[in-house]
Amino acid sequence: MASQQNKFVYTTERAASEGVTDHKKLPKLIETARNLAMAPIKAGAVGLASSGRVYLGANVDFEGLSIHAEQFIIANLALNSEPELTHLVVSDDGTVFRGPCDRCSLFLQEIDNAAQIEVLIKNVNEEDGSFKSLESHMPDKFGPDSILPAEVSLLMPRDNRLALFNHDSSRRICSNQKRCSHLKCMALKVALKAANKSYAPHTECPSGVALICEGDVYEGWCIETVACNLSLGPVQAALVDFLARGKGKGFDKITGAVLVEKKGAKVSQEDISTMLLKKIAAPNCDFSVFHCYELPKENTWDIM
């Protein structure tokens, strides 16, 4: 679903048409990124992925539940199945380029090649600045590599082996999801697939969300950091997809949402998702929560 072209993703050819032919030219798109921000202080970020595509990020403020520009890029990388980020530029005025804040550095550290990600550092008096590794930006960091196996990484493909409880799904939408064309049933399938992609190694509480707007469905999943209280919730991640592919639609056009999470999860996304949707979505937004369980490793079929 996230493969459709959007204004936050530039192909190599499109980036070149804007003068971005290598990582040193990424600042050429910083004003474009900043103009997409939805906050009083407009911060933007531009990142180069290992595929050669260029990603834009912008900060979005939800009265305490903000998405930083760097987080926006990370969520968009995940939505588009990018394996690595190689270079990053961040600015809130278009002239001074800084390293990521501590919160966003924690997100970046969850990526497999985090130490090699190069970030532009440039003050107002410098013409070009210089790229420095994230490792040099945070030499004494505490990150996921301190407590997680090496094969666990934010942008790696994953399948959390989650399935819905039969009684939970059939009771609240319809009895035949496999052949159903109802938009809400489609959203439930999307939310379950999102939960299966969720990056939640620290709490082991994966979750996924699907947002419904004018016949289209947008997806997002929880993205954790080693500081779990700073994680990006599934609704926030789905809003990245919505902003990227929603063709300028307002949040108030969102009329439905589905959350899938583990039954009895020690870290539930239901309350914060409800609060955020009440702030931004249509007043009559239909929000449903469905519970799932983890299949044994030898059983990975999709019960939907």
N, C-alpha and C positions, 0 to 999 in steps of 0.2 A: 504493500500500500504506500510505503514511503518512497517508492522508486520513481514516482511521478516528478517531473521537473518542478522546481520551486524556486522562489526568489532568494532563498538562503543557500542554494547549492549552485555552483558554477562548474560546468564541464571545463576541461582543459582548453577547448576551443573558445568557449565563451569568456573564460578568464583572459585568454590571450587577446581577445578583441577589446578588453578593457585595459590592456597594457600590462597585465600580470603574466609574465612569462617565466618567472622563477620566484623563489621565496623572498628575495630582496624587494620584489615589487608588490608584495602583499599590502603595504600601506596605501596603495592606490585605491583600495576598496574600503578603507576604514570609514570614510564619510558615508558611503552607501550603507554600511552596517549600522552606524550611529543613527542614521535617519530612520531605521527600522525599530529603534528603541521605543519602549512604552513606559517611560519613567522621567521624573523631573531632571535628573542628571543622565544624559544620554551617553552610555558607554557602548562601544562596539568592539567586536573581535573578528579577526579573519584568520582562518587556519588552512594549512595545506595538508591534505591527506596523502598517504602513500600511493593511492590510486592516481594521484595527479589532480583530483578534483579539489576545488577551493570551497570552503564552508564559511558562511557568515553567521555571526551571533550578535544578539542585542539584549540588553537588560530589560526585563519586564517586571513591573512592580505590582504586587497584589496586596498592598498594605500589610507588610510583614512576611509575606510568602513569596518573595521575589525570586526571579531566575536571573542569575548573573550571565553576562555575555559569554563567558567561557563555558559555563554550564550548558548554555543553549547550544553551543557548538558540539559539546560532548554528547548531548542527547541526540542531536541531529546526525552525528557520526554513527551512533548506535542504530538509529532508525534506518540508516542507509547502508548498514552492514559494512562499514569501513573498518579495516583491521588496525590501522595506525594513524596517528597524527604526527607529523614531522616538524612543522613550524607553526608558530602562533604570534600574532601581533594584537595588542590590546591598548585601547586609548579611550579616554572620556572627553577629550577636547580636539583630537585630530592632529595634535602636534607633539605632545609628550606621550611616549610609549613606555609602559611599565611592565613589570612581571605580574603574574596573576596574584590575587589576594590569597591569604592563607586558606580560606574556604575553597577557592577554586583550585589551588594547588593540591589540596587533598583529593579532589575529583581527578585531576590529571594524573596523580600518582597511582590511581587504580588501573591505568592503561599499561599494557605490557612493556612498551618502550619508553616509559615516562622519563627515565634519566636522560634519554637522548633527544627528547623534544626540545627544540631551540626556540627561545622567546626573544623578541626584539626589545632591547633596552635603548631608549633615546630620550635625551632631555631637550628642552626648548632651544638650546644653543647649538645643538648638533645637527649636521645636515643629513646624515644617514643613520647614525647609531650603529649598534652591533648586535648580532644574535648570540645569546648565551644559553647554555644548556639549563634545563629545569633543575638538574642536579646541583649546578653551581648556585642557582637561585635559592635553594633550600638544602645546604650541605648537611645539616643535622636533622633532617626530616625524620618523622616517624610515619611510616606508611604501611600499606597492606602487605608488602613483602616481609614485614617484621612478624606477621602472624598467619599469613595465608600461604598455601602451596604455590609454587612457581607457575603451575598451569592454570591458576585462577586469575582472570584478567577481565576488565570491564568490556572491552570490545571483542573478546573471543566469542564465537558462536556457542550457544548453550541451549540445552533442553532440560528444564527443571522437572520433567516427567509428571506434570500435574494433570489431573482429570477432575471433572465435576462430579459431585454426588448426584446420582440419577434423580433422586426425589427432589433435590434442590432446584435443578434446572427445569424439569418437566412441570413442576407445580406452579411455576411463576411466569412462564412464557407460553410454551406449547409442548405437545407431547412428541414431536418428531423434528428435532433440530437438524438432523442430517439432511432432510429434504426441504426444510422450511425456508421461505424467502422473506419472512417478516424482517423488517429492519432491526428490530430489537434482538431477534435471534441472531442475525448477522453480527450485531455488535457484541453479543455474548461470545460468539466464536472468536472474534477479534480480541476481546479482552482476555480470553483463556490463552490464546496464542501469545499475547503480550506477556502474560504472567509467566509463561514458559520461557520467555526470553529475559525475564527480570534478573538483574544483577543484585543479589542480596546475600552475599557470602558471610556477612558479619552477623546478621540476625537470623538468617535462614527463614525469612518471612517474605517470599516473593509475592508480587502483586502486579496486576495489569489493569488498565482502564481503556475503555472505548468511549469516545464522545460522538454524539449524533447531531448533525447539523444539516438541515435542508437536503436530506437524502444521502449524505456522505458520512462516512465513519472514519474517525481519526484515532490513532493508537498511541499508547505510551506505557512505560513500565517503571517500576521503582529502580532507581540507581543509587546504590549505597556508597558511602565512604567509610573509612576506618573510624571516623567520628560520626557515629550513626545519626546523631541529632542534626547533622548538616546534610543528610541525604536528600535527593530529589525525589519527591513523591510521584506516583503514577499519573495523577491528574496534571501536575506541572509538566511532566514529560509529554503527555498527550497534547498539551497546549502548544508545545514546540511544534509538533506535527501539524496542529491546527493552524498556527501562524504561518508555517512554511507552505502548506498546501491549500489553505482556506480561501485564497483569492480575495483577501481583504475583508472577509466577513468579521463582524464583531462577536465578542464572546457572548453577548446577549442573544445571539441566534442559536446557541447550543440548547437543544430542547430535550436531550436525553443523554444518559451516561450509565455505563455498566462497570462495576468494579468486581474483579475476581481475586480472591485471596484465600489463604489457607484457613480452614475452620479452626478457631481457637488460637490464631496467631498471637504470639506474645507482643508483636508490634503490628497493630492493625492500622490500616489506612482509611478506615471507614469514616471516622470522625473528622479528620482533617480534610478529606475529600468532600464531605458534606458541607463543611464550613466554606471551603474555597468555591464550590459550585454555587452556593447561596449568594456569595459576593458578586460573581461575574456572569453566571449563566442566566437563561431566561427564567422568569419567576415561576413558571410551571414546569421547569426541568424535571423530568422523570428519572430519578436516580435509583438504581437497583444494585444490590450487593449479592453476589453468589460465592459460595464456598467450594473449595477444591481440596484434594488430598494428593499426596505424592505416591505415584505408582511404584511398586517394587522394580528394581533395575531390570529384571528379566521381562517385565510387562510394560511396554511403552506404546501400546496402541491408543488411539484417540477414541474415547467413548462417545464423542459427539459425531 
